[in-house]
Amino acid sequence: MLVHNAVKGDSRVQKVARSAADAGWEVILLGRSKDRQPHTWREGAAEVRLLPMSSPLTKRPHDFRRRWLRGPLGYPPTGVAGFRQQSVKAWKADLRTRQAQLVLAARSGNPPAALPVRRAALRAQQVLAKLVGGWVGLRHRQLNRAQEARRRLTGPWDRAQAFVWQKTMGDRAWRKLEPRLWDYELAFGPTIDKLKPDLIHAHDFRMIGVGARAAIRARAAGRPVKLVWDVHEFLPGINPGGNTAQWLPGLRAAEREYGRFADAVITVSESLGDLLVREHKLKQRPFVVLNAPHGQPAPDEDQAAGPAPDLRALCGVGPEVPLLVYSGGAAVQRGLGTMVEGLPQLDGAHVVFVVPSGTDPYMQGLRARAAEIGVADRVHVLPYVPFSQVSAFLSAADVGVIPIHHWPNHEIALITKFFEYSHARLPIVVSDVKTMAETVRRTGQGEVFRAEDVADYVRAVRAVLADPKGYRAAYDEPGLLERWTWEAQAEVLDDVYTRLLADRPGARPTTPTTPAPAGEVGGAGAGA
């Protein structure tokens, strides 16, 4: 099993590995070490190994060259700019100390005869240091401007190169557009070859190429390896963020080149499955394995994690205080600002953000904004808890909020926090992103508001707080929460593995996966 991250914090990957191992498969999960040191532990019966990975291909050839047109006076991008700037700062600091020493000498009862000469020499050096500092600063600024201009690769030359590569190389153009993918191959490929797996489960877009190339090498050596591609997100719908303009076209090309080698495709929703069929011309629909939480944690998880922390105690609020919770990644497109902006209109309510880091720039900006509008004492930020504790931890809140903005990937799935809130039996206030809004309206488990509309968000929260029991009653529908459990998803996963490896010695007989209601759990076919 392959994943591009360090495993911890990726609850889907952890659950897939653990449940496959619990079903009797021998699972070795390979992830990427954060500190370039190998690490290993167990997720239930699954073995986890984090592999060291260097990233020299993160830099492009232009990162090592001078920008003669954009910054003719700029330093070469070798690190010398920082060295020169720090050297000038050290020189100026030394001159300040020497000036102070001359002041002390002048105040003494017996100043040296050469004091005027020393003062003149010091002033000359100070003037020279100022001139040199200005020159160094100019060259450093030119270097920075030139590097920033090339960082996104959006210039005419960059666009022309990308066009030529795509037209001449087709899907192989990712080798020029996003060569960083080779860093994963070089870190993971040799280990996969040594393990000689019967099945490779590649998570998401960075690892499908690694898995496919390993499967191709194994098949050439006479080992009939099966490849499962687990698609977490629709790549064309991802916000590229601070990546280069070539990042998304490169990754899409790599997906198209290697996705066709998958023996089965798994994804997170029926809607995403539809998009994958069109994008990759799949002959059969993907299996759907929802990002649902465990109905009951495994005994070793429960014992290791202990009881869930008290959410209200950590926030310092009593049971009478309306508490609105958001749990998940923090970014502008997640809409957390709407929750902060709405607080002045929600008398007495508090907001708690359960996020990976409370000190990143985005969260610091939210705290600053809360202070500006006078609600800083009603905003709380807490770290993640183990995934087996999430629903119990969140259940102390009054409302679970999903304020995400309209973005292609936000429209097509019931995301992890949706299920976590549901198992916490929280009324849900969600923006009008397609799939979640339709589900909430159908089940009656919450209210929908217009994304990025603070006034409509406040209306929805007030409606839920006015009748929380009415919204919680939706969870009493027979079978609703049972369908939204990881145990139900693990059956689909096990069926996929069993179908693919039915001809192997000791394989279990296949049994058809029971279809779930449309739009929830489904997909009885394998991938292309």
GILIN-V306889 format. One record per backbone hydrogen bond with DSSP energy under -0.5 kcal/mol. CO is the residue of the C=O (numbers start at 1). NH is the residue of the N-H. Records with the same first field share a line. If there is no record, write none. Layout:
BEGIN
CO: NH, NH
END
This chain:
BEGIN
1: 30
2: 203
5: 32
6: 8
7: 10
9: 11
10: 14
11: 15
12: 16
13: 17
14: 18
15: 19
16: 20
17: 21
18: 22
19: 23
20: 25
21: 24
25: 27
27: 47
28: 30
29: 31, 49
30: 3
31: 33, 51
39: 50
41: 48
42: 44
43: 46
46: 43
47: 29
48: 41
49: 31, 51
50: 39
51: 33
55: 58
56: 59
60: 63
61: 64
62: 65
66: 68
67: 71
71: 74
76: 78, 79
79: 83
80: 84
81: 85
82: 86
83: 87
84: 88
85: 89
86: 90
87: 91
88: 92
89: 93
90: 94
91: 95
92: 96
93: 97
94: 98
95: 99
96: 100
97: 101
98: 102
99: 103
100: 104
101: 105
102: 106
103: 107
104: 108
105: 108
112: 115
113: 116
114: 118
115: 119
116: 120
117: 121
118: 122
119: 123
120: 124
121: 125
122: 126
123: 127
124: 128
125: 129
126: 130
127: 131
128: 132
129: 133
130: 134
131: 135
132: 136
133: 137
134: 138
135: 139
136: 140
137: 141
138: 142
139: 75, 143
140: 144
141: 145
142: 146
143: 147
144: 148
145: 149
146: 150
147: 151
148: 152
150: 153
152: 245
155: 159
156: 160
157: 161
158: 162
159: 163
160: 164
161: 165
162: 166
163: 167
164: 168
165: 169
166: 170
169: 172
170: 173
171: 174
172: 175
173: 176, 177
174: 178
178: 181
179: 182
180: 183, 184
181: 184, 185
182: 186
183: 187
184: 188
185: 189
188: 192
189: 193
190: 194
191: 195
192: 196, 197
198: 226
199: 201
200: 202, 228
201: 2, 203
202: 204, 230
203: 207
204: 207, 208
207: 211
208: 212
209: 213
210: 214
211: 215
212: 216
213: 217
214: 218
215: 219
216: 220
217: 221
218: 223
219: 222
222: 224
223: 225
226: 200
227: 263, 264
228: 202, 230
229: 231, 266
230: 204, 232
231: 268
233: 235
234: 237
235: 238
237: 409
238: 240
240: 243
244: 247, 248
246: 250
247: 251
248: 252
249: 253
250: 254
251: 255
252: 256
253: 257
254: 258
255: 259
256: 260
258: 261
259: 262
264: 229
265: 287
266: 231
267: 289
269: 273
270: 274
271: 275
272: 276
273: 277
274: 278
275: 279
276: 280
277: 281, 282
287: 267, 289
288: 290
290: 292
293: 486
298: 302
299: 303
300: 304
301: 305
302: 306
309: 311
310: 314
311: 315
312: 316, 317
318: 321
322: 324, 350
323: 398, 399
324: 352
325: 401
326: 354
329: 331
331: 334, 336
332: 335
333: 405
335: 338, 339
336: 339, 340
337: 341
338: 342
339: 343
340: 343
342: 345
343: 346
345: 347
346: 349
350: 324
351: 380
352: 326, 354
353: 355, 382
354: 328
360: 364
361: 365
362: 366
363: 367
364: 368
365: 369
366: 370
367: 371
368: 372
369: 373
370: 375, 376
371: 374
375: 378
376: 379
378: 351
380: 353
382: 355
386: 389, 390
387: 390
389: 393
390: 394
391: 395
393: 396
394: 397
398: 427
399: 325, 401
400: 429
402: 431
405: 407
407: 410, 411
408: 411, 412
411: 435
412: 272
413: 415
415: 418, 419
416: 420
417: 421
418: 422
419: 423
420: 424
421: 426
422: 425
427: 400
428: 430, 447
429: 402
430: 449
431: 433
433: 437
434: 438
435: 439
436: 440
437: 441
438: 442
439: 443
440: 444, 445, 446
445: 428
447: 430
449: 432
450: 453
452: 454
453: 457
454: 458
455: 459
456: 460
457: 461
458: 462
459: 463
460: 464
461: 465
462: 466
463: 467
464: 467
467: 471
468: 472
469: 473
471: 474
472: 475
473: 476
474: 477
477: 480
479: 483
480: 484
482: 485
485: 489
486: 490
487: 491
488: 492
489: 493
490: 494
491: 495
492: 496
493: 497
494: 498
495: 499
496: 500
497: 501
499: 502
501: 504
504: 507
517: 520
521: 516
522: 288
END
